[in-house]
Amino acid sequence: MLHCKIDALVYLARACILRIALCVAASATQAEPLALKEIAPGIFAHEGLIELTSPANAGAIANVGFIVGDDAVAVIDTGGSVREGRQFAAAIARVTNKPIRYVINTHVHPDHLFGNAAFDSPRVTFVGHANLPRALASRGAFYLSSFRRMLGDEVIDEVRIIPPTLTVQGETVLDLGHREIVLKAWPPAHTDCDLTVFDETSGTLWTGDLLFRERIPVLDASAIGWLSAIVALALFLFARWLPPDKPN
């Protein structure tokens, strides 16, 4: 009988150790920084996976990135989950110790802003199209419900819908310290709250989902508006655009 009790205790101890090891491994995976490319001086990007949202990728299918000025950092989109947002924040911390001053959401879709909570701080200003607060108010609950079915409770329980505190109607210029970025609010196209970001220093244009690479375009607002936006972007003078024309 004593041997049986000892065996049972050994089994329980081993099970506890295995569980702890799995939890540690999972935490390490969640905190592992995203892979980044410096596509121009001070411009860093992570290319999202070209696949559908699934538990395996935790919603990490959008391009995210950031711009480093002399004084501060502007983050452009935060990914499809808080888990990805934390990985993104860890990657930024490896590159620079300058403070994140702005988090810019290019539009309302979850794969671009479900990581916002990882950056939420009194020092951070969330920025979006003037229509984004209304879009989040009308769609936020639906997105949380539908993505919960796709990604599971563990991932979605962390997500918070964070509307912008600085909105853009027309154009707005943000200064990161000897580096100005121009934000442009577009008429309805891919969505009714598309925002592009242009870094004047490097000539880099961040297009959000107005442009697609290796994917079928998704139109959530106006086909005519999207075609007009494509023409306008084609006439825009820039050195490079994101998503990139080809890997750098």
C-alpha positions as CSV (number, residue, x, y, z in Angstrom):
1,M,0.0,0.0,0.0
2,L,2.9,2.4,0.9
3,H,4.5,1.7,-2.5
4,C,1.3,2.5,-4.2
5,K,1.0,5.9,-2.4
6,I,4.6,6.7,-3.2
7,D,4.1,5.8,-6.9
8,A,1.0,8.0,-7.0
9,L,2.9,11.0,-5.4
10,V,5.7,10.5,-7.9
11,Y,3.2,10.5,-10.8
12,L,1.5,13.6,-9.5
13,A,4.9,15.4,-9.1
14,R,5.9,14.5,-12.6
15,A,2.5,15.7,-14.0
16,C,2.9,19.0,-12.1
17,I,6.5,19.5,-13.4
18,L,5.3,18.7,-17.0
19,R,2.4,21.2,-16.7
20,I,4.8,23.9,-15.4
21,A,7.2,23.2,-18.2
22,L,4.4,23.5,-20.8
23,C,3.2,26.8,-19.3
24,V,6.7,28.2,-19.3
25,A,7.2,27.1,-22.9
26,A,3.9,28.7,-23.9
27,S,4.8,31.9,-22.2
28,A,8.2,32.0,-23.9
29,T,6.5,31.5,-27.3
30,Q,4.0,34.3,-26.6
31,A,6.8,36.7,-25.6
32,E,9.1,35.8,-28.5
33,P,9.7,39.0,-30.5
34,L,8.3,39.2,-34.0
35,A,10.8,39.1,-36.9
36,L,11.4,42.5,-38.4
37,K,12.9,44.0,-41.5
38,E,14.4,47.4,-41.7
39,I,13.1,48.4,-45.1
40,A,14.5,52.0,-44.9
41,P,16.4,53.8,-42.2
42,G,14.2,53.9,-39.1
43,I,11.3,52.1,-40.9
44,F,10.7,48.5,-39.6
45,A,8.1,46.1,-40.7
46,H,6.8,42.6,-40.0
47,E,5.0,40.8,-42.9
48,G,1.9,39.0,-41.9
49,L,1.3,35.4,-42.9
50,I,-0.5,34.9,-46.2
51,E,-3.2,32.7,-44.8
52,L,-6.6,32.8,-43.1
53,T,-7.0,33.6,-39.4
54,S,-6.7,30.4,-37.3
55,P,-5.7,29.2,-33.8
56,A,-2.3,28.2,-35.2
57,N,-1.4,31.8,-36.2
58,A,-3.5,33.6,-33.5
59,G,-4.6,36.2,-36.1
60,A,-1.1,37.3,-37.1
61,I,-1.9,37.8,-40.8
62,A,-1.5,41.6,-41.2
63,N,1.5,43.7,-41.9
64,V,2.6,45.7,-38.9
65,G,5.4,48.1,-38.4
66,F,6.8,51.2,-36.8
67,I,8.7,54.4,-37.5
68,V,11.5,55.7,-35.3
69,G,12.1,59.5,-35.0
70,D,14.6,61.3,-32.9
71,D,12.2,61.7,-30.0
72,A,9.6,59.0,-30.3
73,V,8.1,56.0,-32.2
74,A,4.9,55.6,-34.1
75,V,3.4,52.1,-34.4
76,I,1.3,51.3,-37.4
77,D,-1.2,48.6,-36.7
78,T,-0.8,46.1,-33.8
79,G,-1.8,42.7,-35.1
80,G,-4.7,40.3,-34.7
81,S,-4.3,39.5,-31.0
82,V,-2.9,40.9,-27.8
83,R,-0.5,37.9,-27.9
84,E,0.9,39.2,-31.2
85,G,0.8,42.8,-29.9
86,R,3.1,41.7,-27.0
87,Q,5.5,40.0,-29.4
88,F,5.5,43.2,-31.5
89,A,6.2,45.4,-28.5
90,A,9.1,43.1,-27.5
91,A,10.5,43.4,-31.1
92,I,10.3,47.2,-30.9
93,A,12.1,47.2,-27.5
94,R,15.0,45.3,-29.1
95,V,15.4,48.1,-31.8
96,T,15.0,51.3,-29.8
97,N,14.4,52.6,-26.3
98,K,12.6,55.7,-27.5
99,P,9.0,55.9,-26.2
100,I,6.0,54.8,-28.3
101,R,4.0,58.1,-28.7
102,Y,1.4,57.0,-31.3
103,V,-0.4,53.8,-32.2
104,I,-2.0,54.3,-35.7
105,N,-4.7,52.0,-36.8
106,T,-5.1,51.9,-40.6
107,H,-8.7,50.7,-40.5
108,V,-11.2,48.7,-38.5
109,H,-10.4,45.1,-39.3
110,P,-9.4,42.9,-36.3
111,D,-6.2,41.6,-37.8
112,H,-4.9,45.2,-37.7
113,L,-6.0,46.3,-34.2
114,F,-6.8,43.4,-31.9
115,G,-3.3,43.9,-30.5
116,N,-3.9,47.4,-29.3
117,A,-4.2,46.5,-25.6
118,A,-0.5,45.5,-25.6
119,F,0.3,49.1,-26.2
120,D,-2.3,50.8,-24.0
121,S,-0.6,53.4,-21.8
122,P,-1.4,57.0,-20.6
123,R,1.6,58.0,-22.7
124,V,0.3,56.5,-25.9
125,T,-2.1,58.3,-28.3
126,F,-4.2,56.0,-30.4
127,V,-4.8,57.5,-33.9
128,G,-7.4,56.6,-36.6
129,H,-9.7,57.8,-39.3
130,A,-12.5,60.1,-38.2
131,N,-14.9,57.2,-39.0
132,L,-13.0,54.6,-37.0
133,P,-14.7,55.3,-33.6
134,R,-18.2,54.8,-35.1
135,A,-17.0,51.7,-37.0
136,L,-15.6,50.1,-33.8
137,A,-18.8,51.0,-31.9
138,S,-21.0,49.3,-34.4
139,R,-18.7,46.3,-35.3
140,G,-16.6,45.7,-32.2
141,A,-18.9,43.3,-30.4
142,F,-19.5,41.3,-33.6
143,Y,-15.8,41.0,-34.3
144,L,-15.1,39.8,-30.8
145,S,-17.9,37.2,-31.0
146,S,-16.9,35.9,-34.5
147,F,-13.1,35.8,-33.8
148,R,-13.8,34.0,-30.5
149,R,-15.2,31.2,-32.5
150,M,-12.1,31.3,-34.7
151,L,-9.4,31.8,-32.1
152,G,-10.8,30.6,-28.8
153,D,-11.5,32.2,-25.4
154,E,-7.9,32.3,-24.3
155,V,-6.9,34.6,-27.1
156,I,-10.0,36.8,-27.3
157,D,-10.4,37.3,-23.5
158,E,-7.4,39.6,-23.6
159,V,-8.6,41.7,-26.5
160,R,-10.1,45.2,-25.8
161,I,-11.7,47.5,-28.3
162,I,-9.7,50.7,-28.0
163,P,-11.0,53.6,-30.2
164,P,-8.7,56.4,-31.3
165,T,-8.3,59.5,-29.1
166,L,-6.9,61.4,-32.1
167,T,-8.9,61.2,-35.3
168,V,-7.9,62.2,-38.9
169,Q,-10.3,63.9,-41.3
170,G,-8.4,65.0,-44.4
171,E,-4.7,65.1,-43.5
172,T,-2.8,65.3,-40.2
173,V,1.0,65.6,-39.7
174,L,2.7,63.9,-36.7
175,D,6.2,64.9,-35.6
176,L,8.4,62.1,-34.1
177,G,11.4,64.4,-33.7
178,H,13.0,65.6,-37.0
179,R,10.7,63.1,-38.7
180,E,7.3,64.0,-39.9
181,I,4.7,61.5,-41.0
182,V,1.6,62.5,-43.0
183,L,-1.7,60.7,-42.2
184,K,-4.4,60.8,-44.9
185,A,-8.0,59.8,-44.4
186,W,-9.5,58.2,-47.5
187,P,-13.1,58.2,-48.7
188,P,-14.9,54.8,-48.5
189,A,-12.8,52.1,-50.3
190,H,-11.5,49.0,-48.7
191,T,-13.4,50.1,-45.6
192,D,-15.0,53.4,-44.7
193,C,-12.1,54.3,-42.4
194,D,-8.9,53.7,-44.4
195,L,-5.9,55.7,-43.3
196,T,-2.5,55.8,-45.0
197,V,0.8,56.9,-43.5
198,F,3.6,58.6,-45.4
199,D,7.0,59.0,-44.0
200,E,8.5,62.1,-45.7
201,T,12.1,61.3,-44.6
202,S,12.3,58.0,-46.4
203,G,9.5,58.4,-48.9
204,T,7.8,55.3,-47.5
205,L,4.0,55.0,-47.9
206,W,2.1,52.7,-45.6
207,T,-1.0,51.7,-47.4
208,G,-2.8,49.5,-44.8
209,D,-5.2,47.2,-46.8
210,L,-5.8,49.6,-49.7
211,L,-3.2,47.6,-51.6
212,F,-2.9,43.8,-51.5
213,R,0.1,41.6,-52.4
214,E,-0.4,37.9,-53.2
215,R,-4.0,38.1,-51.9
216,I,-7.4,38.7,-53.3
217,P,-8.6,42.2,-52.4
218,V,-11.3,42.4,-49.8
219,L,-13.7,45.3,-50.2
220,D,-15.8,46.2,-47.2
221,A,-17.1,49.6,-48.4
222,S,-16.9,50.7,-52.0
223,A,-15.6,49.0,-55.2
224,I,-15.7,52.3,-57.0
225,G,-14.0,54.1,-54.1
226,W,-11.3,51.4,-54.0
227,L,-10.6,51.7,-57.7
228,S,-10.3,55.5,-57.3
229,A,-7.9,55.0,-54.4
230,I,-5.7,52.7,-56.5
231,V,-5.5,55.3,-59.2
232,A,-4.7,58.0,-56.7
233,L,-2.0,55.8,-55.0
234,A,-0.5,55.1,-58.4
235,L,0.0,58.9,-59.0
236,F,1.4,59.4,-55.5
237,L,5.2,60.1,-55.5
238,F,6.9,57.7,-53.1
239,A,10.1,55.7,-52.9
240,R,8.5,52.5,-51.6
241,W,5.2,51.2,-50.3
242,L,4.0,48.7,-47.7
243,P,3.1,46.0,-48.2
244,P,6.4,45.8,-50.0
245,D,6.6,45.3,-53.7
246,K,9.2,42.6,-53.0
247,P,11.1,41.4,-49.9
248,N,13.9,43.8,-48.9
